[in-house]
Amino acid sequence: MANRREWIGQAAQLACIFEVLAEKPGNVTRSKDCARLTLEQFLVSAAAVGPAFAAGDGARVGDIIARAAGDTKRLAGVNTNIGIVLLLAPLIRAAARPHAQGLRAALGEVLRDLDVRDAQLAFRAIVAAAPQGLDEVAQGDVRTTPIDYTLRAAMAMARDRDSLASEYVTDFAIVFEVGLPCLTGLWASGSRFSEAVVQTFLTILATVPDTDIARKLDRAAAEGVSRQAAAALALGGVFTEDGRQAVARFDTALRDADRRYNPGTTADLIAAVLFAFLLTEAAPEMVPELLARW
């Protein structure tokens, strides 16, 4: 069991690292920073969340979120990963309680067990992180006190305006029904791992308009970005020369100085897909192969 706990923590950190290293359009990557965010900050953040993620089998989801977000702010000095933390916390808790029907079934149980304390801790972490584009709403505003509903109920209030919130009430439908099948299939077909990650990113973005963009601009802008992702995929995405040129143009178009077109929600979802992939399709012994085929 100790080795399983270690692998869960390592897989979560690797998911954060692989996410930022992949050349995803409009995001911080191995070769490009994004406005005032840097690769170094994301790598420090991946290290910062280690203690919270490694202790996930004995902690509530809210505790994992609070500790990981606090440690990130203390070490990286900036919000780089609150969305990733919100997605990985229940997945980590689910991975620590094996289920005969797999990770998603365990996740469903974890999400149904969320309570008011989980919501209080998560909301406090979100407010402290101060993500860009956080708006005021009549019901379920993260700044509302006192909080008297469960974390899943709170996410249900936000599901129509936030894809991460929607995941909490659909047992992570985007991760398990869109992202993971795509990434798993590409890896099995012999693709380089980094290319498979970027193609999966484009697939999610083409399927689900990015709610970070919608918050900072509007739904129409987010849908326009999704159409551009779909157009790049139609040309082959990262697997053809025409597709790669389209992805490069797409990347340039998304990089404005204020990160208004940064598909941050999609990047968070990719981190969750990577964690699910590592827990369901890989093992510690497979990591060197992932690196060799990067």
C-alpha positions as CSV (number, residue, x, y, z in Angstrom):
1,M,0.0,0.0,0.0
2,A,2.9,2.4,0.7
3,N,4.1,2.0,-2.9
4,R,0.5,2.7,-4.1
5,R,0.4,5.9,-2.0
6,E,3.8,7.0,-3.3
7,W,2.7,6.4,-6.9
8,I,-0.5,8.4,-6.5
9,G,1.5,11.4,-5.2
10,Q,4.2,11.0,-7.9
11,A,1.6,10.6,-10.7
12,A,-0.2,13.8,-9.6
13,Q,3.1,15.8,-9.7
14,L,4.1,14.2,-13.0
15,A,0.7,15.2,-14.4
16,C,1.4,18.8,-13.5
17,I,4.9,18.7,-15.0
18,F,3.8,16.9,-18.3
19,E,0.9,19.4,-18.6
20,V,3.2,22.5,-18.6
21,L,6.0,20.9,-20.7
22,A,3.6,20.1,-23.6
23,E,3.4,22.8,-26.3
24,K,-0.3,23.6,-25.8
25,P,-1.5,26.7,-27.8
26,G,-1.9,29.8,-25.7
27,N,-0.4,28.4,-22.5
28,V,2.8,28.4,-20.6
29,T,4.9,25.6,-22.1
30,R,8.5,24.3,-22.3
31,S,9.4,26.9,-24.9
32,K,7.0,29.8,-24.1
33,D,5.9,31.8,-21.1
34,C,2.5,33.4,-21.0
35,A,2.2,37.0,-20.1
36,R,3.5,37.2,-16.6
37,L,3.5,33.5,-15.9
38,T,6.7,31.4,-16.4
39,L,7.6,27.8,-16.8
40,E,9.7,28.0,-13.6
41,Q,6.7,29.0,-11.6
42,F,4.7,26.0,-12.8
43,L,7.5,23.6,-12.1
44,V,7.9,25.0,-8.5
45,S,4.1,24.7,-8.2
46,A,4.3,21.0,-9.2
47,A,6.9,20.5,-6.4
48,A,4.8,22.6,-4.0
49,V,1.7,20.4,-4.2
50,G,3.6,17.2,-3.5
51,P,3.0,17.0,0.3
52,A,-0.7,17.6,-0.1
53,F,-1.1,15.1,-2.9
54,A,1.0,12.4,-1.2
55,A,-1.2,12.6,1.9
56,G,-4.4,12.4,-0.1
57,D,-5.5,9.0,1.2
58,G,-5.9,10.3,4.7
59,A,-7.4,13.7,4.1
60,R,-10.7,15.2,2.9
61,V,-10.9,16.8,-0.5
62,G,-11.1,20.2,1.0
63,D,-8.0,19.7,3.1
64,I,-6.0,18.6,0.0
65,I,-7.2,21.7,-1.9
66,A,-6.4,24.1,1.0
67,R,-2.9,22.7,1.6
68,A,-1.9,22.4,-2.0
69,A,-3.1,25.9,-2.8
70,G,-1.5,27.4,0.2
71,D,1.8,25.7,-0.4
72,T,1.8,26.8,-4.1
73,K,1.2,30.5,-3.1
74,R,4.0,30.2,-0.5
75,L,6.6,28.8,-2.8
76,A,5.6,30.0,-6.3
77,G,4.2,33.4,-5.1
78,V,1.4,33.3,-7.6
79,N,-1.7,31.4,-8.6
80,T,-0.6,28.9,-11.2
81,N,-2.7,25.9,-10.5
82,I,-5.9,26.4,-8.5
83,G,-7.9,24.8,-11.3
84,I,-5.6,21.8,-11.4
85,V,-5.8,21.4,-7.7
86,L,-9.6,21.5,-7.7
87,L,-9.6,18.7,-10.3
88,L,-6.8,16.6,-8.9
89,A,-7.9,16.6,-5.2
90,P,-11.0,14.4,-5.7
91,L,-9.1,12.2,-8.2
92,I,-6.3,11.7,-5.7
93,R,-8.8,10.8,-3.0
94,A,-10.5,8.4,-5.4
95,A,-7.2,6.7,-6.4
96,A,-6.5,6.0,-2.7
97,R,-9.7,4.0,-2.4
98,P,-9.7,1.3,-5.1
99,H,-13.0,0.3,-6.6
100,A,-13.9,-2.8,-8.4
101,Q,-15.3,-0.8,-11.3
102,G,-12.3,1.5,-11.6
103,L,-11.1,5.0,-10.9
104,R,-14.2,6.8,-12.2
105,A,-16.5,4.7,-10.0
106,A,-14.4,5.5,-7.0
107,L,-14.4,9.2,-8.0
108,G,-18.2,9.2,-8.0
109,E,-18.3,8.0,-4.4
110,V,-15.8,10.7,-3.4
111,L,-17.8,13.4,-5.1
112,R,-21.0,12.2,-3.4
113,D,-19.3,12.3,0.0
114,L,-18.2,15.9,-0.3
115,D,-19.5,18.1,2.6
116,V,-19.9,21.7,3.8
117,R,-16.4,21.7,5.2
118,D,-15.0,20.7,1.8
119,A,-16.8,23.7,0.3
120,Q,-15.6,26.1,3.0
121,L,-11.9,25.1,2.5
122,A,-12.1,25.0,-1.3
123,F,-13.8,28.4,-1.5
124,R,-11.2,29.9,0.8
125,A,-8.5,28.6,-1.4
126,I,-10.1,29.9,-4.6
127,V,-10.5,33.4,-3.1
128,A,-6.9,33.4,-1.9
129,A,-5.7,32.4,-5.3
130,A,-7.8,35.2,-6.9
131,P,-8.1,33.6,-10.4
132,Q,-8.4,36.0,-13.3
133,G,-11.9,36.7,-14.4
134,L,-13.7,35.7,-11.2
135,D,-17.0,37.4,-11.4
136,E,-19.9,38.0,-9.0
137,V,-23.0,35.8,-9.2
138,A,-26.3,35.8,-7.3
139,Q,-26.0,32.2,-6.0
140,G,-22.9,30.2,-5.2
141,D,-20.4,33.0,-5.2
142,V,-17.1,31.8,-3.7
143,R,-16.9,34.9,-1.6
144,T,-20.3,34.3,0.1
145,T,-20.1,33.6,3.8
146,P,-21.3,31.6,5.6
147,I,-21.2,28.6,3.3
148,D,-23.9,26.1,4.2
149,Y,-23.9,23.8,1.2
150,T,-21.7,20.9,0.1
151,L,-18.8,21.4,-2.4
152,R,-20.7,19.3,-5.0
153,A,-23.8,21.4,-4.5
154,A,-21.8,24.6,-4.9
155,M,-20.2,23.2,-8.1
156,A,-23.7,22.4,-9.4
157,M,-24.6,26.1,-9.1
158,A,-21.7,27.0,-11.3
159,R,-21.8,24.1,-13.8
160,D,-23.2,26.2,-16.7
161,R,-20.5,28.8,-16.5
162,D,-17.5,26.7,-15.4
163,S,-16.3,23.4,-16.9
164,L,-14.4,22.5,-13.8
165,A,-17.5,22.9,-11.7
166,S,-19.4,20.8,-14.3
167,E,-16.9,18.0,-13.8
168,Y,-17.9,17.7,-10.2
169,V,-21.5,17.0,-11.0
170,T,-20.9,14.7,-14.1
171,D,-18.2,12.4,-12.4
172,F,-15.6,14.2,-14.7
173,A,-17.3,13.5,-18.0
174,I,-14.8,15.6,-20.0
175,V,-11.9,13.9,-18.4
176,F,-13.2,10.3,-18.8
177,E,-15.3,10.6,-21.9
178,V,-13.3,13.0,-24.1
179,G,-9.8,13.5,-22.9
180,L,-8.7,10.1,-21.6
181,P,-10.0,8.0,-24.5
182,C,-8.2,10.4,-26.9
183,L,-4.9,10.3,-25.0
184,T,-5.0,6.6,-24.5
185,G,-5.7,5.9,-28.1
186,L,-3.0,8.1,-29.4
187,W,-0.4,6.6,-27.0
188,A,-1.5,3.1,-28.0
189,S,-1.1,4.0,-31.7
190,G,2.5,4.9,-31.2
191,S,2.3,8.7,-31.0
192,R,5.0,10.6,-29.2
193,F,3.6,11.4,-25.8
194,S,4.0,15.2,-26.0
195,E,2.2,15.2,-29.4
196,A,-0.6,13.0,-27.9
197,V,-1.0,15.5,-25.1
198,V,-1.3,18.5,-27.4
199,Q,-3.7,16.7,-29.7
200,T,-5.8,15.8,-26.7
201,F,-5.7,19.4,-25.6
202,L,-7.0,20.5,-29.0
203,T,-9.7,17.8,-28.9
204,I,-11.0,19.0,-25.6
205,L,-10.9,22.6,-26.6
206,A,-12.7,21.9,-29.9
207,T,-15.4,20.0,-28.0
208,V,-15.8,22.2,-24.9
209,P,-15.5,26.1,-25.1
210,D,-12.9,27.2,-22.5
211,T,-14.7,28.8,-19.6
212,D,-11.7,30.9,-18.6
213,I,-12.0,32.7,-21.9
214,A,-15.7,33.0,-21.5
215,R,-15.3,34.6,-18.1
216,K,-12.7,37.1,-19.2
217,L,-14.4,37.9,-22.5
218,D,-17.7,36.2,-23.3
219,R,-19.2,32.9,-24.5
220,A,-18.9,33.9,-28.2
221,A,-15.2,34.5,-27.9
222,A,-14.7,31.1,-26.3
223,E,-16.8,29.4,-29.0
224,G,-14.7,31.2,-31.6
225,V,-11.5,29.7,-30.1
226,S,-13.1,26.3,-30.1
227,R,-13.8,26.6,-33.8
228,Q,-10.1,27.5,-34.4
229,A,-9.1,24.4,-32.5
230,A,-11.4,22.3,-34.5
231,A,-10.1,23.8,-37.8
232,A,-6.5,22.9,-36.7
233,L,-7.6,19.4,-36.0
234,A,-9.4,19.1,-39.3
235,L,-6.0,19.7,-40.9
236,G,-4.4,16.9,-38.8
237,G,-3.4,18.9,-35.7
238,V,0.1,18.1,-34.6
239,F,0.4,15.1,-36.9
240,T,0.6,16.8,-40.3
241,E,2.6,19.7,-41.6
242,D,-0.6,21.7,-42.5
243,G,-2.0,21.0,-39.0
244,R,1.2,22.0,-37.3
245,Q,1.3,25.3,-39.2
246,A,-2.4,25.9,-38.2
247,V,-1.6,25.1,-34.5
248,A,1.4,27.6,-34.6
249,R,-0.9,30.3,-36.0
250,F,-3.5,29.5,-33.4
251,D,-0.9,29.7,-30.7
252,T,0.2,33.2,-31.8
253,A,-3.4,34.4,-32.0
254,L,-4.1,33.3,-28.4
255,R,-1.1,35.1,-26.8
256,D,-2.4,38.5,-25.9
257,A,-0.7,40.5,-23.1
258,D,-3.5,40.2,-20.6
259,R,-4.1,36.4,-21.1
260,R,-7.7,37.0,-22.1
261,Y,-7.5,34.2,-24.7
262,N,-5.5,31.8,-22.6
263,P,-7.3,28.5,-22.6
264,G,-6.5,27.9,-18.9
265,T,-9.5,25.7,-18.1
266,T,-8.5,23.3,-20.9
267,A,-5.0,23.2,-19.5
268,D,-6.4,22.3,-16.1
269,L,-8.5,19.5,-17.7
270,I,-5.4,18.2,-19.4
271,A,-3.6,17.8,-16.1
272,A,-6.6,15.8,-14.8
273,V,-6.5,13.6,-18.0
274,L,-2.8,13.0,-17.5
275,F,-3.3,11.9,-13.9
276,A,-6.1,9.6,-14.9
277,F,-3.9,8.2,-17.7
278,L,-1.0,7.6,-15.3
279,L,-3.3,5.8,-12.8
280,T,-5.3,3.7,-15.2
281,E,-2.9,3.1,-18.2
282,A,0.6,3.4,-16.7
283,A,2.7,2.5,-13.7
284,P,6.0,3.8,-12.3
285,E,8.0,1.4,-14.5
286,M,6.4,3.0,-17.6
287,V,7.5,6.6,-16.9
288,P,10.9,6.1,-18.6
289,E,9.1,5.0,-21.8
290,L,6.9,8.1,-21.6
291,L,10.0,10.2,-21.4
292,A,11.8,8.3,-24.2
293,R,8.8,8.9,-26.4
294,W,8.3,12.5,-25.4
